[in-house]
Amino acid sequence: MLTAVDHVQLAAPPGSEEPLRRFYTGTLGMTEIPKPPALAAKGGCWFRAGTVHLHLGIEPGFRPSAKGHPGLRVTGIEAYAARLEAHGTPVTWDADLPGHRRFYARDPVGNRLEFLEPDTEV
């Protein structure tokens, strides 16, 4: 029986750890968590915010997915979008999911990220 999503792993090109660290900690406000030594040797970095865990793994020949993405639930979505834009990350609003406000953004290596918040007027 499935009980929860433990983490989401996204791919990244070799040598991209520093821009990813700046984005996920500085722009998104996540905390970097140490990787176990055997996994740290492979590169990449892990982040968390509360119960949300994102792992960025190094993938030679990396190409960002055009469609695949994690959906990240936020509170205060307007302020969160403004935070991303203030850090130089463009956001694209999308009104196609009933009962939610949401936007998309891309991390420094092109991974697509969805940010959403349920409407309070439901």
N, CA, C and O atoms as a GROMACS GRO file, in nm:
protein
  488
    1MET      N    1   0.084  -0.118   0.000
    1MET     CA    2   0.000   0.000   0.000
    1MET      C    3   0.089   0.124   0.000
    1MET      O    4   0.179   0.136   0.083
    2LEU      N    5   0.064   0.216  -0.091
    2LEU     CA    6   0.135   0.343  -0.094
    2LEU      C    7   0.083   0.433   0.017
    2LEU      O    8  -0.037   0.439   0.042
    3THR      N    9   0.176   0.504   0.082
    3THR     CA   10   0.133   0.592   0.191
    3THR      C   11   0.173   0.737   0.170
    3THR      O   12   0.111   0.827   0.228
    4ALA      N   13   0.275   0.763   0.088
    4ALA     CA   14   0.322   0.900   0.067
    4ALA      C   15   0.424   0.902  -0.045
    4ALA      O   16   0.478   0.797  -0.083
    5VAL      N   17   0.451   1.018  -0.097
    5VAL     CA   18   0.563   1.037  -0.188
    5VAL      C   19   0.682   1.077  -0.101
    5VAL      O   20   0.675   1.177  -0.029
    6ASP      N   21   0.789   1.000  -0.106
    6ASP     CA   22   0.906   1.029  -0.025
    6ASP      C   23   0.984   1.148  -0.080
    6ASP      O   24   1.025   1.237  -0.005
    7HIS      N   25   1.004   1.150  -0.212
    7HIS     CA   26   1.076   1.260  -0.277
    7HIS      C   27   1.049   1.256  -0.427
    7HIS      O   28   0.996   1.157  -0.479
    8VAL      N   29   1.084   1.362  -0.493
    8VAL     CA   30   1.080   1.369  -0.639
    8VAL      C   31   1.223   1.395  -0.684
    8VAL      O   32   1.291   1.482  -0.630
    9GLN      N   33   1.268   1.318  -0.784
    9GLN     CA   34   1.402   1.341  -0.838
    9GLN      C   35   1.389   1.406  -0.975
    9GLN      O   36   1.313   1.361  -1.061
   10LEU      N   37   1.467   1.512  -0.994
   10LEU     CA   38   1.479   1.578  -1.122
   10LEU      C   39   1.622   1.561  -1.169
   10LEU      O   40   1.713   1.546  -1.087
   11ALA      N   41   1.643   1.563  -1.297
   11ALA     CA   42   1.777   1.548  -1.353
   11ALA      C   43   1.840   1.685  -1.375
   11ALA      O   44   1.771   1.787  -1.382
   12ALA      N   45   1.971   1.685  -1.386
   12ALA     CA   46   2.047   1.808  -1.410
   12ALA      C   47   2.177   1.773  -1.481
   12ALA      O   48   2.226   1.661  -1.467
   13PRO      N   49   2.232   1.866  -1.556
   13PRO     CA   50   2.358   1.837  -1.626
   13PRO      C   51   2.478   1.840  -1.531
   13PRO      O   52   2.472   1.904  -1.426
   14PRO      N   53   2.585   1.772  -1.568
   14PRO     CA   54   2.706   1.776  -1.486
   14PRO      C   55   2.753   1.919  -1.464
   14PRO      O   56   2.748   2.002  -1.555
   15GLY      N   57   2.799   1.947  -1.342
   15GLY     CA   58   2.854   2.078  -1.310
   15GLY      C   59   2.752   2.186  -1.278
   15GLY      O   60   2.790   2.302  -1.267
   16SER      N   61   2.625   2.151  -1.263
   16SER     CA   62   2.521   2.252  -1.241
   16SER      C   63   2.482   2.271  -1.094
   16SER      O   64   2.387   2.344  -1.065
   17GLU      N   65   2.553   2.209  -1.004
   17GLU     CA   66   2.512   2.214  -0.863
   17GLU      C   67   2.505   2.355  -0.806
   17GLU      O   68   2.410   2.386  -0.734
   18GLU      N   69   2.602   2.441  -0.835
   18GLU     CA   70   2.600   2.574  -0.773
   18GLU      C   71   2.480   2.659  -0.817
   18GLU      O   72   2.416   2.718  -0.731
   19PRO      N   73   2.448   2.667  -0.947
   19PRO     CA   74   2.327   2.743  -0.981
   19PRO      C   75   2.200   2.679  -0.924
   19PRO      O   76   2.105   2.749  -0.889
   20LEU      N   77   2.199   2.547  -0.914
   20LEU     CA   78   2.083   2.480  -0.854
   20LEU      C   79   2.072   2.515  -0.706
   20LEU      O   80   1.963   2.541  -0.656
   21ARG      N   81   2.184   2.515  -0.637
   21ARG     CA   82   2.182   2.553  -0.494
   21ARG      C   83   2.129   2.695  -0.476
   21ARG      O   84   2.045   2.719  -0.390
   22ARG      N   85   2.178   2.787  -0.558
   22ARG     CA   86   2.131   2.926  -0.547
   22ARG      C   87   1.980   2.934  -0.571
   22ARG      O   88   1.910   3.006  -0.500
   23PHE      N   89   1.931   2.862  -0.671
   23PHE     CA   90   1.789   2.867  -0.704
   23PHE      C   91   1.703   2.803  -0.595
   23PHE      O   92   1.609   2.864  -0.545
   24TYR      N   93   1.735   2.678  -0.560
   24TYR     CA   94   1.647   2.606  -0.467
   24TYR      C   95   1.654   2.660  -0.325
   24TYR      O   96   1.554   2.655  -0.254
   25THR      N   97   1.770   2.712  -0.282
   25THR     CA   98   1.775   2.769  -0.148
   25THR      C   99   1.739   2.918  -0.150
   25THR      O  100   1.654   2.961  -0.073
   26GLY      N  101   1.801   2.995  -0.238
   26GLY     CA  102   1.778   3.139  -0.241
   26GLY      C  103   1.644   3.179  -0.298
   26GLY      O  104   1.570   3.256  -0.236
   27THR      N  105   1.611   3.127  -0.417
   27THR     CA  106   1.487   3.167  -0.483
   27THR      C  107   1.365   3.098  -0.423
   27THR      O  108   1.266   3.163  -0.390
   28LEU      N  109   1.372   2.965  -0.408
   28LEU     CA  110   1.256   2.891  -0.356
   28LEU      C  111   1.250   2.886  -0.204
   28LEU      O  112   1.145   2.857  -0.148
   29GLY      N  113   1.361   2.914  -0.137
   29GLY     CA  114   1.360   2.915   0.009
   29GLY      C  115   1.369   2.777   0.072
   29GLY      O  116   1.331   2.759   0.188
   30MET      N  117   1.419   2.678  -0.002
   30MET     CA  118   1.435   2.543   0.051
   30MET      C  119   1.568   2.535   0.128
   30MET      O  120   1.649   2.627   0.123
   31THR      N  121   1.587   2.424   0.197
   31THR     CA  122   1.711   2.397   0.270
   31THR      C  123   1.782   2.282   0.202
   31THR      O  124   1.720   2.180   0.170
   32GLU      N  125   1.912   2.298   0.180
   32GLU     CA  126   1.988   2.185   0.125
   32GLU      C  127   2.012   2.084   0.236
   32GLU      O  128   2.048   2.120   0.348
   33ILE      N  129   1.992   1.956   0.203
   33ILE     CA  130   2.020   1.850   0.299
   33ILE      C  131   2.135   1.765   0.245
   33ILE      O  132   2.145   1.743   0.124
   34PRO      N  133   2.220   1.716   0.334
   34PRO     CA  134   2.336   1.640   0.287
   34PRO      C  135   2.294   1.506   0.226
   34PRO      O  136   2.203   1.439   0.274
   35LYS      N  137   2.365   1.470   0.120
   35LYS     CA  138   2.345   1.339   0.059
   35LYS      C  139   2.433   1.238   0.133
   35LYS      O  140   2.539   1.275   0.182
   36PRO      N  141   2.391   1.112   0.142
   36PRO     CA  142   2.480   1.010   0.198
   36PRO      C  143   2.610   1.006   0.118
   36PRO      O  144   2.608   1.026  -0.004
   37PRO      N  145   2.723   0.980   0.184
   37PRO     CA  146   2.853   0.985   0.115
   37PRO      C  147   2.860   0.906  -0.015
   37PRO      O  148   2.917   0.954  -0.113
   38ALA      N  149   2.805   0.786  -0.019
   38ALA     CA  150   2.812   0.706  -0.142
   38ALA      C  151   2.737   0.773  -0.256
   38ALA      O  152   2.777   0.760  -0.372
   39LEU      N  153   2.629   0.845  -0.225
   39LEU     CA  154   2.552   0.915  -0.329
   39LEU      C  155   2.612   1.052  -0.360
   39LEU      O  156   2.602   1.098  -0.474
   40ALA      N  157   2.672   1.116  -0.261
   40ALA     CA  158   2.733   1.248  -0.283
   40ALA      C  159   2.844   1.239  -0.387
   40ALA      O  160   2.867   1.335  -0.461
   41ALA      N  161   2.912   1.126  -0.393
   41ALA     CA  162   3.020   1.109  -0.490
   41ALA      C  163   2.970   1.116  -0.634
   41ALA      O  164   3.048   1.140  -0.726
   42LYS      N  165   2.841   1.095  -0.655
   42LYS     CA  166   2.782   1.098  -0.789
   42LYS      C  167   2.740   1.239  -0.831
   42LYS      O  168   2.695   1.259  -0.944
   43GLY      N  169   2.756   1.337  -0.741
   43GLY     CA  170   2.716   1.474  -0.772
   43GLY      C  171   2.569   1.498  -0.744
   43GLY      O  172   2.500   1.410  -0.690
   44GLY      N  173   2.522   1.614  -0.779
   44GLY     CA  174   2.383   1.650  -0.754
   44GLY      C  175   2.365   1.709  -0.615
   44GLY      O  176   2.462   1.726  -0.542
   45CYS      N  177   2.240   1.740  -0.580
   45CYS     CA  178   2.211   1.797  -0.450
   45CYS      C  179   2.065   1.770  -0.414
   45CYS      O  180   1.980   1.753  -0.501
   46TRP      N  181   2.038   1.768  -0.284
   46TRP     CA  182   1.904   1.742  -0.232
   46TRP      C  183   1.856   1.862  -0.152
   46TRP      O  184   1.934   1.932  -0.087
   47PHE      N  185   1.724   1.886  -0.159
   47PHE     CA  186   1.664   2.000  -0.090
   47PHE      C  187   1.533   1.958  -0.025
   47PHE      O  188   1.469   1.860  -0.065
   48ARG      N  189   1.495   2.035   0.078
   48ARG     CA  190   1.364   2.012   0.140
   48ARG      C  191   1.306   2.142   0.192
   48ARG      O  192   1.378   2.238   0.223
   49ALA      N  193   1.174   2.142   0.201
   49ALA     CA  194   1.098   2.248   0.266
   49ALA      C  195   0.981   2.177   0.333
   49ALA      O  196   0.889   2.132   0.265
   50GLY      N  197   0.984   2.167   0.465
   50GLY     CA  198   0.882   2.090   0.535
   50GLY      C  199   0.890   1.944   0.493
   50GLY      O  200   0.996   1.881   0.505
   51THR      N  201   0.780   1.890   0.444
   51THR     CA  202   0.778   1.751   0.400
   51THR      C  203   0.807   1.734   0.252
   51THR      O  204   0.806   1.622   0.201
   52VAL      N  205   0.834   1.844   0.182
   52VAL     CA  206   0.865   1.839   0.039
   52VAL      C  207   1.014   1.814   0.021
   52VAL      O  208   1.097   1.892   0.069
   53HIS      N  209   1.049   1.706  -0.048
   53HIS     CA  210   1.189   1.672  -0.075
   53HIS      C  211   1.210   1.665  -0.225
   53HIS      O  212   1.140   1.592  -0.296
   54LEU      N  213   1.308   1.742  -0.275
   54LEU     CA  214   1.346   1.738  -0.416
   54LEU      C  215   1.492   1.697  -0.426
   54LEU      O  216   1.578   1.754  -0.358
   55HIS      N  217   1.519   1.599  -0.509
   55HIS     CA  218   1.655   1.553  -0.534
   55HIS      C  219   1.692   1.591  -0.676
   55HIS      O  220   1.615   1.565  -0.769
   56LEU      N  221   1.807   1.651  -0.695
   56LEU     CA  222   1.858   1.685  -0.827
   56LEU      C  223   1.976   1.593  -0.854
   56LEU      O  224   2.081   1.603  -0.789
   57GLY      N  225   1.958   1.502  -0.949
   57GLY     CA  226   2.061   1.405  -0.982
   57GLY      C  227   2.130   1.440  -1.112
   57GLY      O  228   2.066   1.489  -1.206
   58ILE      N  229   2.258   1.414  -1.118
   58ILE     CA  230   2.337   1.447  -1.238
   58ILE      C  231   2.314   1.341  -1.346
   58ILE      O  232   2.320   1.221  -1.320
   59GLU      N  233   2.287   1.390  -1.466
   59GLU     CA  234   2.259   1.303  -1.580
   59GLU      C  235   2.338   1.351  -1.702
   59GLU      O  236   2.304   1.454  -1.761
   60PRO      N  237   2.442   1.277  -1.740
   60PRO     CA  238   2.513   1.314  -1.863
   60PRO      C  239   2.415   1.315  -1.981
   60PRO      O  240   2.327   1.230  -1.989
   61GLY      N  241   2.430   1.410  -2.070
   61GLY     CA  242   2.338   1.421  -2.183
   61GLY      C  243   2.201   1.474  -2.144
   61GLY      O  244   2.104   1.456  -2.217
   62PHE      N  245   2.193   1.539  -2.030
   62PHE     CA  246   2.067   1.592  -1.977
   62PHE      C  247   1.993   1.679  -2.079
   62PHE      O  248   2.054   1.761  -2.148
   63ARG      N  249   1.862   1.658  -2.086
   63ARG     CA  250   1.770   1.747  -2.158
   63ARG      C  251   1.648   1.763  -2.070
   63ARG      O  252   1.588   1.664  -2.029
   64PRO      N  253   1.608   1.887  -2.039
   64PRO     CA  254   1.490   1.904  -1.953
   64PRO      C  255   1.364   1.854  -2.022
   64PRO      O  256   1.350   1.862  -2.144
   65SER      N  257   1.273   1.802  -1.942
   65SER     CA  258   1.145   1.756  -1.994
   65SER      C  259   1.060   1.875  -2.035
   65SER      O  260   1.054   1.976  -1.965
   66ALA      N  261   0.995   1.862  -2.149
   66ALA     CA  262   0.905   1.970  -2.194
   66ALA      C  263   0.775   1.970  -2.113
   66ALA      O  264   0.715   2.075  -2.093
   67LYS      N  265   0.733   1.854  -2.066
   67LYS     CA  266   0.603   1.841  -2.001
   67LYS      C  267   0.611   1.795  -1.855
   67LYS      O  268   0.542   1.850  -1.769
   68GLY      N  269   0.695   1.695  -1.826
   68GLY     CA  270   0.702   1.640  -1.691
   68GLY      C  271   0.746   1.743  -1.589
   68GLY      O  272   0.829   1.829  -1.618
   69HIS      N  273   0.690   1.735  -1.467
   69HIS     CA  274   0.720   1.832  -1.362
   69HIS      C  275   0.662   1.787  -1.229
   69HIS      O  276   0.566   1.710  -1.227
   70PRO      N  277   0.719   1.834  -1.118
   70PRO     CA  278   0.652   1.817  -0.990
   70PRO      C  279   0.551   1.931  -0.972
   70PRO      O  280   0.574   2.042  -1.019
   71GLY      N  281   0.443   1.902  -0.904
   71GLY     CA  282   0.345   2.004  -0.866
   71GLY      C  283   0.368   2.038  -0.720
   71GLY      O  284   0.352   1.953  -0.634
   72LEU      N  285   0.406   2.161  -0.692
   72LEU     CA  286   0.442   2.203  -0.558
   72LEU      C  287   0.334   2.294  -0.501
   72LEU      O  288   0.307   2.402  -0.555
   73ARG      N  289   0.272   2.252  -0.392
   73ARG     CA  290   0.167   2.329  -0.328
   73ARG      C  291   0.229   2.441  -0.246
   73ARG      O  292   0.323   2.418  -0.170
   74VAL      N  293   0.176   2.562  -0.261
   74VAL     CA  294   0.227   2.678  -0.187
   74VAL      C  295   0.112   2.750  -0.119
   74VAL      O  296  -0.005   2.727  -0.150
   75THR      N  297   0.146   2.836  -0.026
   75THR     CA  298   0.050   2.930   0.032
   75THR      C  299   0.095   3.069  -0.008
   75THR      O  300   0.214   3.095  -0.021
   76GLY      N  301   0.000   3.157  -0.028
   76GLY     CA  302   0.033   3.293  -0.072
   76GLY      C  303   0.095   3.294  -0.210
   76GLY      O  304   0.204   3.346  -0.230
   77ILE      N  305   0.024   3.235  -0.306
   77ILE     CA  306   0.081   3.213  -0.439
   77ILE      C  307   0.122   3.342  -0.509
   77ILE      O  308   0.222   3.343  -0.581
   78GLU      N  309   0.048   3.449  -0.491
   78GLU     CA  310   0.085   3.577  -0.553
   78GLU      C  311   0.222   3.623  -0.504
   78GLU      O  312   0.308   3.662  -0.583
   79ALA      N  313   0.242   3.620  -0.372
   79ALA     CA  314   0.369   3.661  -0.314
   79ALA      C  315   0.481   3.566  -0.357
   79ALA      O  316   0.594   3.609  -0.380
   80TYR      N  317   0.449   3.438  -0.368
   80TYR     CA  318   0.551   3.341  -0.408
   80TYR      C  319   0.594   3.366  -0.553
   80TYR      O  320   0.713   3.358  -0.585
   81ALA      N  321   0.498   3.394  -0.641
   81ALA     CA  322   0.531   3.427  -0.780
   81ALA      C  323   0.616   3.554  -0.786
   81ALA      O  324   0.712   3.561  -0.862
   82ALA      N  325   0.580   3.653  -0.705
   82ALA     CA  326   0.657   3.778  -0.702
   82ALA      C  327   0.800   3.751  -0.654
   82ALA      O  328   0.894   3.814  -0.702
   83ARG      N  329   0.816   3.660  -0.559
   83ARG     CA  330   0.950   3.624  -0.510
   83ARG      C  331   1.034   3.566  -0.624
   83ARG      O  332   1.150   3.606  -0.642
   84LEU      N  333   0.976   3.474  -0.700
   84LEU     CA  334   1.051   3.414  -0.811
   84LEU      C  335   1.089   3.521  -0.913
   84LEU      O  336   1.204   3.526  -0.958
   85GLU      N  337   0.994   3.606  -0.948
   85GLU     CA  338   1.022   3.711  -1.046
   85GLU      C  339   1.128   3.809  -0.995
   85GLU      O  340   1.211   3.856  -1.073
   86ALA      N  341   1.126   3.840  -0.865
   86ALA     CA  342   1.227   3.929  -0.807
   86ALA      C  343   1.367   3.868  -0.815
   86ALA      O  344   1.467   3.939  -0.818
   87HIS      N  345   1.373   3.734  -0.819
   87HIS     CA  346   1.501   3.664  -0.832
   87HIS      C  347   1.535   3.636  -0.979
   87HIS      O  348   1.630   3.564  -1.009
   88GLY      N  349   1.457   3.694  -1.072
   88GLY     CA  350   1.487   3.680  -1.214
   88GLY      C  351   1.432   3.555  -1.280
   88GLY      O  352   1.473   3.519  -1.390
   89THR      N  353   1.338   3.488  -1.213
   89THR     CA  354   1.277   3.368  -1.269
   89THR      C  355   1.138   3.402  -1.324
   89THR      O  356   1.048   3.433  -1.246
   90PRO      N  357   1.120   3.396  -1.456
   90PRO     CA  358   0.987   3.425  -1.512
   90PRO      C  359   0.885   3.320  -1.469
   90PRO      O  360   0.917   3.202  -1.455
   91VAL      N  361   0.762   3.363  -1.450
   91VAL     CA  362   0.652   3.272  -1.420
   91VAL      C  363   0.546   3.284  -1.528
   91VAL      O  364   0.527   3.391  -1.587
   92THR      N  365   0.478   3.174  -1.554
   92THR     CA  366   0.370   3.170  -1.652
   92THR      C  367   0.244   3.121  -1.582
   92THR      O  368   0.236   3.005  -1.541
   93TRP      N  369   0.147   3.209  -1.568
   93TRP     CA  370   0.021   3.174  -1.502
   93TRP      C  371  -0.063   3.085  -1.593
   93TRP      O  372  -0.058   3.098  -1.715
   94ASP      N  373  -0.140   2.995  -1.532
   94ASP     CA  374  -0.226   2.903  -1.606
   94ASP      C  375  -0.356   2.888  -1.529
   94ASP      O  376  -0.354   2.856  -1.410
   95ALA      N  377  -0.468   2.910  -1.595
   95ALA     CA  378  -0.599   2.906  -1.529
   95ALA      C  379  -0.679   2.780  -1.564
   95ALA      O  380  -0.800   2.778  -1.545
   96ASP      N  381  -0.613   2.677  -1.616
   96ASP     CA  382  -0.686   2.560  -1.666
   96ASP      C  383  -0.720   2.455  -1.562
   96ASP      O  384  -0.788   2.357  -1.597
   97LEU      N  385  -0.678   2.469  -1.436
   97LEU     CA  386  -0.709   2.370  -1.334
   97LEU      C  387  -0.816   2.426  -1.241
   97LEU      O  388  -0.786   2.513  -1.159
   98PRO      N  389  -0.941   2.379  -1.254
   98PRO     CA  390  -1.049   2.433  -1.171
   98PRO      C  391  -1.018   2.420  -1.022
   98PRO      O  392  -0.963   2.319  -0.976
   99GLY      N  393  -1.053   2.524  -0.948
   99GLY     CA  394  -1.036   2.522  -0.804
   99GLY      C  395  -0.896   2.557  -0.755
   99GLY      O  396  -0.868   2.547  -0.636
  100HIS      N  397  -0.808   2.597  -0.846
  100HIS     CA  398  -0.671   2.629  -0.809
  100HIS      C  399  -0.620   2.752  -0.883
  100HIS      O  400  -0.664   2.783  -0.994
  101ARG      N  401  -0.526   2.821  -0.821
  101ARG     CA  402  -0.443   2.921  -0.889
  101ARG      C  403  -0.310   2.852  -0.908
  101ARG      O  404  -0.262   2.784  -0.818
  102ARG      N  405  -0.251   2.870  -1.025
  102ARG     CA  406  -0.122   2.805  -1.047
  102ARG      C  407  -0.039   2.877  -1.152
  102ARG      O  408  -0.091   2.950  -1.236
  103PHE      N  409   0.091   2.854  -1.143
  103PHE     CA  410   0.183   2.904  -1.243
  103PHE      C  411   0.296   2.803  -1.261
  103PHE      O  412   0.316   2.713  -1.180
  104TYR      N  413   0.367   2.820  -1.371
  104TYR     CA  414   0.483   2.738  -1.402
  104TYR      C  415   0.607   2.825  -1.405
  104TYR      O  416   0.601   2.944  -1.437
  105ALA      N  417   0.719   2.765  -1.372
  105ALA     CA  418   0.850   2.830  -1.382
  105ALA      C  419   0.952   2.722  -1.416
  105ALA      O  420   0.922   2.603  -1.411
  106ARG      N  421   1.072   2.764  -1.450
  106ARG     CA  422   1.180   2.670  -1.481
  106ARG      C  423   1.300   2.700  -1.391
  106ARG      O  424   1.331   2.816  -1.362
  107ASP      N  425   1.365   2.593  -1.347
  107ASP     CA  426   1.486   2.611  -1.268
  107ASP      C  427   1.602   2.648  -1.361
  107ASP      O  428   1.582   2.654  -1.482
  108PRO      N  429   1.722   2.673  -1.308
  108PRO     CA  430   1.832   2.720  -1.394
  108PRO      C  431   1.874   2.623  -1.506
  108PRO      O  432   1.938   2.666  -1.602
  109VAL      N  433   1.839   2.495  -1.494
  109VAL     CA  434   1.877   2.400  -1.598
  109VAL      C  435   1.759   2.364  -1.688
  109VAL      O  436   1.771   2.280  -1.777
  110GLY      N  437   1.644   2.428  -1.665
  110GLY     CA  438   1.528   2.409  -1.751
  110GLY      C  439   1.422   2.314  -1.702
  110GLY      O  440   1.324   2.290  -1.772
  111ASN      N  441   1.438   2.258  -1.581
  111ASN     CA  442   1.332   2.172  -1.527
  111ASN      C  443   1.205   2.253  -1.504
  111ASN      O  444   1.209   2.362  -1.446
  112ARG      N  445   1.094   2.199  -1.550
  112ARG     CA  446   0.964   2.265  -1.534
  112ARG      C  447   0.911   2.238  -1.394
  112ARG      O  448   0.914   2.124  -1.346
  113LEU      N  449   0.862   2.342  -1.328
  113LEU     CA  450   0.806   2.332  -1.194
  113LEU      C  451   0.667   2.395  -1.194
  113LEU      O  452   0.649   2.505  -1.247
  114GLU      N  453   0.571   2.327  -1.136
  114GLU     CA  454   0.436   2.382  -1.121
  114GLU      C  455   0.416   2.421  -0.975
  114GLU      O  456   0.448   2.345  -0.884
  115PHE      N  457   0.362   2.541  -0.953
  115PHE     CA  458   0.330   2.589  -0.819
  115PHE      C  459   0.180   2.613  -0.815
  115PHE      O  460   0.125   2.680  -0.903
  116LEU      N  461   0.112   2.558  -0.715
  116LEU     CA  462  -0.034   2.573  -0.712
  116LEU      C  463  -0.085   2.591  -0.570
  116LEU      O  464  -0.024   2.548  -0.472
  117GLU      N  465  -0.199   2.658  -0.564
  117GLU     CA  466  -0.267   2.682  -0.436
  117GLU      C  467  -0.417   2.668  -0.462
  117GLU      O  468  -0.470   2.728  -0.556
  118PRO      N  469  -0.487   2.590  -0.378
  118PRO     CA  470  -0.632   2.580  -0.395
  118PRO      C  471  -0.698   2.714  -0.374
  118PRO      O  472  -0.655   2.794  -0.290
  119ASP      N  473  -0.805   2.740  -0.451
  119ASP     CA  474  -0.884   2.861  -0.433
  119ASP      C  475  -0.950   2.857  -0.296
  119ASP      O  476  -0.995   2.752  -0.251
  120THR      N  477  -0.956   2.972  -0.231
  120THR     CA  478  -1.025   2.979  -0.102
  120THR      C  479  -1.174   3.002  -0.120
  120THR      O  480  -1.251   2.992  -0.025
  121GLU      N  481  -1.214   3.034  -0.243
  121GLU     CA  482  -1.354   3.065  -0.270
  121GLU      C  483  -1.431   2.944  -0.322
  121GLU      O  484  -1.534   2.960  -0.388
  122VAL      N  485  -1.383   2.823  -0.292
  122VAL     CA  486  -1.449   2.702  -0.341
  122VAL      C  487  -1.568   2.670  -0.257
  122VAL      O  488  -1.637   2.571  -0.282
   0.00000   0.00000   0.00000
